[in-house]
């Protein structure tokens, strides 16, 4: 399958061939090192230093973000810093791990840090962007990079509202015309990607609620605020009430993860605490959600004479893939691996702070297949035994490299 016939590039335009064995081996080793040393959001100092050292060794000039972790690096611009020329294509990776133990058995590269693991694939995302950067830097030296590219290694994706906001404040999007990213998907075979135009993830916010009353004896609930009942009604009635105030197609859902109140069976408590998440499939509904949800909580709490204190923590909007950039990813993947390497994917209820970039520039996220073909056991994200088929690293590098060249030659 020729590149020209699939993506209508100018005559003579070619993509680089397969990754050299030495680079492929280096990237796998780099990913395994990150996997062994996961760091939580805004604490990724070792990870940042490792990325910076490798980029500098390639002759590039990475710049650490103002928050002290994460970095950006430009390729193909004058003096390695954008001068207002053609807008850049940004390749984004997230670099933080999760606060959960690595439970993989007999794995030589399992986490060496107690209760820390790269269980969401950020080590793979980071390695893919690094590998693409090394390939594109070499193409630039050969005069074969048609337009500039920015690498964004972002901290704290797992921390609401996400490190993307800090990266943007540090100028990560200055001069950027479009942005792309991948996310590991254990339901998709390695060698393939999943694509979807429009929303591909959910919005995700956090709710923290305190309810208060004077307390009293369970023999006389009519003389006080029956706080446990009030908390129970908030748990059951608020999701139903909110559900009737949004179009059901918006997919807005409130789910509780913690409810605490009381210490004795015959004492009505003075305080109750609830926390949970608000997830939403629709961007406009997400923008309206805080006012509607807070009003519903107050309405139910007042009905049971409980005083409410509500902390609605804004998380992330849905990732909404722009059609043109989604097509760019599709073209790039087909150019490298053929039409059978691209499949459709559903909208996920998971949240991703890549969405904050898309509030400023068009972009798209692809699901990077990491399941070994034929494997029946699915190691799901955010579980301690999560791992990937490392051939996915090569696929991600090829995807990003091709996208940078297709983008520049359109």
N, C-alpha and C positions, 0 to 999 in steps of 0.2 A: 504494500500500500504506500503510494507516494505521498509525501507531505503536501505537495502542491495541489493534488486532486482533492484532498480532504478539506483544506482550509483556505484555498485560493490565495496563496502567497505569491509574490512576484517570482518570475522565472529565476532559477538559480538559488533561491533561498533554501537553506538547509538547517536542520537541527544537529547539534552534536550527537555523536554516537553513544554507545553504551558507556556507563561510568567505568573508568579504569579500575581494575581489581584492587589496586592499592588504595584508591580513594574509598571504594566501597567498604573495604576492611577497616579503614580508619574511621569511617562514620559509624560503623557498628560498634567499634571499640569506644568511640566518643559517647554514643548513646548508653552503652552499658556502664560507663563511668558515671554519667548523670544518674542512671537508675540506682546505682549503689550509694549515691550521695544526695538524696532528695532534700530540698530546702523549702520551707513554707513561704507564703507570700510576703514580700518586702524583706525577706531574710536571705535572698538568693545570691549571696556575695561570692561563694565559691563558683557557682554556676556562671555568674556574670564574668568572673575573672577567666574562666576556662574559655568561654566564647570569645572574649576580647583578645586573649593571647593567640588563639588560632586565626582570627581575622587579621590581626596585626602581622602574624607570620606570613600571611598571604599578600602583604603589602597594602592592606586597607587601613582606614582610620576610623574605627568605631568610637562612638561617643556615649558614655554612660549617662543614663537619665538622671534628672535632678534629684529623684528620690533615693539615689545611691545604688540601686540595683536595676537590671535591665539595660539595654543599650540599643542604639540605632546605628546603621552603617550604610553609607551611600556608595553606589558603584556606578561609574560611568558619568560622573559630573566633574566639572573643572575643579581641581584641587581637592577632590573627594568631598566637596560641599556644594549643595545646590546653588546655582547662580541665577535662577529665574528662567532657565531654559525650558525645554520640553518637560511636561509634568511627569512625575515618576510613577511607576507601578510599585506598590509596597507589598512585601511578603511578610506576613506576621506570624510569629510563634509566641506561645506562652511558656514560661520557664519554671513555674512553681510546682511543688508537690502537694500531697495531702497528709493530714494528720491522722493516718491510720497505719496499722502495722502491715508489713510485707509478710504474707503467709505462704509464699511459694516455697515448696520443699525441693531440696537438692538442685537449687539454681545457683550457678557460680556468681551471678551478678545481682543477687537479691539485695535489698537495701541493708546497709550497714548502720543505719540510724534508727534507733528504737522508735516505734510508733510513727514512722514517716515512710511514705511510699510514693513512687510515681505510678499511681493507680488510675490515671486518666489519660496517659499517653503524652504528657507534655514533653517528656524527654525525647519522644519521637518527633513531635512538632518542631522542637528546637533543632534537632539534628538535621531534619529535612531542610529547614531554612538555611542553616549553616552550610550544608552541602550544596544547595542551589547557589548560595552566595559565592562559594569557592569556584564553582563551574562558571558562573557569570563573570566573575573577576578575571578569569583566564580568557574568556571570550572578549572581554573589554580590552585586555592587553593585545589581543590579536586584531583589534579593530572590528570585531564582529557583533558588538552589542549595539542595537539600533537606537535604544533610548535608555535613560537612567533608571536604576532600580534602587529601592531602599529596603534594607532588612530591618525589621522591628522585632526585637526580643523583649517581650513585655513581661513584667513581674505581676504577681498577685492576681491572676485570673480567678482563683478560687475564693477570693475575699470580696464580699459585697461592699460597694457597688462595682468592684473590679479595678485592676490596675490600668486598664485602658484609658481611663480618665486622666490619670497622672501622666501617662505616655503622651496623650494629646496635649496636655498643658506644657509638656517639655518640648513641643514642636514636632512630634513624630509625624504629623500629617502635613507639615509645611512643604508645599511643592508637590504633594501627592495628588494624582488624578484618579487613581483607583487602587483598591487594596484587595488582596486575596489571602485565604488561609485554608488549612485543612484541620479536621478533627478526626482522631482515630475512631473507627467504628468496628467493634468486634463481631458485628452481624454481617459484614461485607468481606468477601474473600480478598486476600492480598493479591495485588495485580489489578484491582478494580477500584473505582471511586463511585460514590453515590452523589447525585446532583438533584437539585430542586430549585426552580425559580420561585421567588416570593419567600414567605416565612419558612425557615428550616429549623428554628428552635423556638422555645417559648420565652416569654418574659418571666422573670422570677424576682419577687420582692419578699421581704421578711416582715412578719408581724410580731410585736411584743406588747402584751396587754397586762396591765395591773388593774384589778378590781378591789375596791375597798368598801367596808361597812363597819358599823359599830360592834359587831359580834354579839354573842349571846348564848342562851341555853337552847338545845334542840327541842326542849319541851315547849318553848314559846317563840317559834319562828315568826309569828305574826307581830311581835313586838320589836323586831329588828330587821335587818337586811339578811335574807336567807342567801348568803353569798355563794355557797356551793351550788344551789339551784340556779342562781344568776349566772355563774360560770358555765354550768351545763347548758343553759339556754343560749349563751353566746356561742358555745361550741356547735350546737345543733342548728340554731335558728339563723345565725349570721350567714353561713354559706348559702342556705336556702333563700334568704331574703335578697342577698346580693345577686344570686342567680336569676332572680326575677326582675332585676334592674339592668341587665345586660342582654343583648342579643345572644341567644344560646350558641350561635355559631362562633362567638368570640372565644369560647373555650375557657372562660375564667373560672378558676377553681381555688377555693380556700381549703387547705388541709392542715390539721393541727398536729404538732409533733410533741408538745409538752403541755400538761395541765397539772398544776400543783396547788393544793390548798388544805389547810387544817392539820391537826395533830392528834385529836381525840374524837371518839365516836359521838360524844354527847355535848360537844362544844361547836357552836357555829363560829367559824373563823372570821377574822377581821380583814384578811387579805388573801387574794388568789392571783395566780400568774398563769398566763397562757401564751404560747408562742407557736408559730406555724409559718406557712408560706402561702403566697398568692401567686398563682401561675396563670398565664394568659397567652392565648395563641395570636391575638389580634393587637396590632400596634396602637390603634386609636383607643380601643377599650383599655389597654394598659395605661394610657395617658390619663384616662378618667378614673382609674381604679382607686387611687388613694382617697379622694373625696367621698366616693360612694361607699367604700368599705368602712371608713371611719364613721360616717353618718349611721351606717347600719349597726355598728358596735354600740355607739352611744344610744341609739334607739332601744336596743334590747336591754342594755345595762340600766337605763333610766326606768324602763318598765318594771324592773325588779329592785329599784331604789339603790342600785350600786353606783358608786363613783368610779369612773373609768379614767385610766391614764394610758394613752395609746402611743406607741412608737412605731410608726410605719416606716420601715427602712427601705428606701428605694434601691432596688437591685439592678437589673438589666432589662432593657426592652428585648423583644424578639430579634433574632438575626433575620433580616429580610434581604434575600439575595436579589441583586439587581439583574434583570434579564440579560443585558449586554455583557456584563462581567461573567455571569454564569455560562453564557455561550462561549466566552473566551476560554474558560476552564474546560468546557466540553471539546472545543476545537483542539486545545493543547493535548488533552488526554488521547483523543482519537489519533492525532498526529503521531504520538509516541507508541500507542498500544492497540489501536484499532477500535472500531465501533463497539465491539463486544466488551470493552473495558469500562464502559460507562453504563450505569444503571440508575433508575429513578430511586428516590428515597422519600420517606415520610417526614412530616414535621414532628420534631421531638418535643417532649415536655420539659426537657432539660434547658437550663439557662447558659448563656455564653456571652462574656462581655465584649467579644468581637463586635457586637451590635452597636457599641458606642462609636466605633469608627464610622459605621454606616450612617450615623446621624450627620456626618460631615462630608463624606465622599462615597461614591458608588463602590460596591464591592460584592464579594461572594465567598462563601465557605463551602468546601467540598468535604464529604465524608471519605476518609482514607481507609480502605479495607485493610484490616490487620489480622484477619482470621486465616489460618492455614487452610487452603482448599481441601475439602473432605473432612475437616475436623468437626465433630459433632458437639463437643463441649464448648460452650460459649463462656469465656471469661469476661464478665461484664465490667463496665467502667465503675470506678469507685469501690471496687472489691479488692481485698488484699492479695488475691492470687492473679490479678490482672497481668497479662503479658501479651506480646505481639509476635507475629511472624515478621522477622526483621527484614525480609525482602521488601516490605512496605516502605522502608527508608529510600531505597532506590527509586521506587515508583513515585514517591512524593517529590524527590529531587528532579526527576524527569518532568513531572507535571509542572512544577514551578519554573524550571528552565525553559520549557517550551512555551509557557504562558508569557514569560518575559519577552521572548522573541516574536511570538505571534502578535502580542500587544504592540511591539515596536514597529511591526511591518504592516499593520492594518492601514 
